[in-house]
Amino acid sequence: MKRIFSSMADGKGFDVALIVLPFAFLFVMAGLPLIYNVVMSFQEVDMFSLGTFARPFVGFKNYVTLFSQPETWPILKNTAIFVVASIAGQFIVGFSLALFFWTNFPGASWLRGLFLVSWVMPGLVVGAIWNWILSGDFGVLNYLLNALGIIDSNIFWRSDPNYSLWAVIIANIWLGTSFNMILLSVGLSAIPKDLFEAAELDGANAFQRFTTITLPMMRSTIGAIISLGLIFTLQQFDLFAAITSGGPNNSSNVTQYWAWDLSFRQYDFAQGATISVVMIVFVMIAAIVYVRSTRHEVRG
């Protein structure tokens, strides 16, 4: 360490500091909590032993208990539905908006900037807005559906077990669509327009140009967006806390909210840590896919 600081004083170790200091920061702020959480998943931890290190080592007991609980598989199913529906909805709507703004009509840049409002808003604020929109008695969504003749009676989105999970999915799609739109717009702008002009001269229609030029040229971008979407969606907590609180009867409960509920409401910190470790595995897989996608894009 003395040698590093002496070289930094001579102006020769600045490049070393640029590498060492960020890694040290990441290790302290992210690495140590991660290691602590993994270790806690192999221990018996409650509110009385949380502040001490006198915790019995129980091996994989917490994992066996987790996957033997009756509510585990319905919550995992809810998580899978939430992730797949959210990512698909965000991507489809975001891609449609990116293609729409790609025409570059007057005022497109201003209108595109308005869509970013949803992305910069805090999740709890978005949840409060959608609480009003999804209200069963006076919500805007029910009013529109009734006006269009789609429904005959109001739907209680937040309290009906058949719709509570979809209420959060709709809000999350709205929240993440603008992020998908911006990244896809960047990917579209990187495609040479000469390719489309040549394909059009060869007689290719719009659908053929989309499937033979746009999608193949954006393969790495799409892979990165889906990977990021998986990471962000698995981390989504605020909307569940603000809209449904995981209810009713766990109908909208997902792993990330369940981990918080077990740890800070039921004080079962070991089970909360175990669920978090399972989530971390999926997030790390998504991160690896994302890194590989961006590496392929850079090389391309």
Secondary structure, DSSP 8 states (H G I E B T S, - for coil): -HHHHHHHHTTSSHHHHHHHHHHHHHIIIIIHHHHHHHHHTTB---TTTTTSS---B-TTHHHHHHHHSTTHHHHHHHHHHHHHHHHHHHHHHHHHHHHHHTT--TTHHHHHHHHTHHHHS-HHHHHHHHHHHT-TTT-HHHHHHHHTTS-SS---TTT-TTTHHHHHHHHHHHHHHHHHHHHHHHHHHTS-HHHHHHHHHTT--HHHHIIIIIHHHTHHHHHHHHHHHHHHHHT--HHHHHHTTT-STTTT--HHHHHHHHHHTS--HHHHHHHHHHHHHHHHHHHHHHHHHHHHHHH-
